[in-house]
């Protein structure tokens, strides 16, 4: 899909140098003379084509948050730029084809959130051959030729999830029993880091991991959760979930089995999960600022298109990077996180079903 942001047409300026001696011997026009504009237009005059490739539509954040936030930030920074957009629908080969199409269309920079961080290295290689820089967005691409990485501290995400779960269990007096872990796909470097952060906290607190699954696919997670409920029953004291999709899958499985809900974690602060937290179902989620991440990506993309060197606050494997810090979201701070940042309007969260819970928790 292609979204056009281009505004005005460009004027190509030529400067005619008049050579004057004791007598006028002639005039010449030189497009490469000092002070002459580049025929393609200067960085400030020329719009660029910027490619944004997102990995899937199962995580609602990509279409409802990342894409529109990136588009808005790009339009503000570069009104004459053109956004080329595509979603891979969980298909690494499809994402490769989408990237090739954008390069063929003349994209000056690619911003890629990979479905498969290893397979996406081929996108970087192809772009490099055409001197097009690639920004890894949200998820790492395993390539030394990346121009920049924009993401979140996902090890910290896992630590926040694990600590929230352990604190909740201890508060409820649960000192033994097991936890079922619904981790993200092992092809996703973020999922690996999330699991690392969460496992360190959970195992360090002495709780037993009964079983685990690596997937971002909700239906697969729900089937697995149902099987674990049938196998372990009341031994399950919590479901650790790496994201909100898996969390809602676990809650659905518990409801279907008639099992009392146990604390369940999440990530992405989706609207469904925020409402689920208000309803006392999902215990917590983790919020990373979608607007902040998308705005930084747009800023760096425009800088790279202009041939500038963006500043970085961190490095990952020697590649300049920008990492946001995540926030844990529970029923106690919904108003101070996703509502305050304008991710959701109060009217979107506090529908009739959740109005009483909103009022009780100061969400107005």
Beta strands, then each sheet from edge to edge (+ up, - down):
strand 1: 2-3
strand 2: 16-19
strand 3: 26-29
strand 4: 49-54
strand 5: 82-87
strand 6: 109-112
strand 7: 133-137
strand 8: 148-152
strand 9: 178-183
strand 10: 208-214
strand 11: 236-241
strand 12: 263-264
strand 13: 285-287
strand 14: 314-316
strand 15: 319-324
strand 16: 327-329
sheet 1: 1+ 5- 4- 6- 7- 8- 15- 14+
sheet 2: 2+ 3-
sheet 3: 10+ 9+ 11+ 12+
sheet 4: 13+ 16-
end
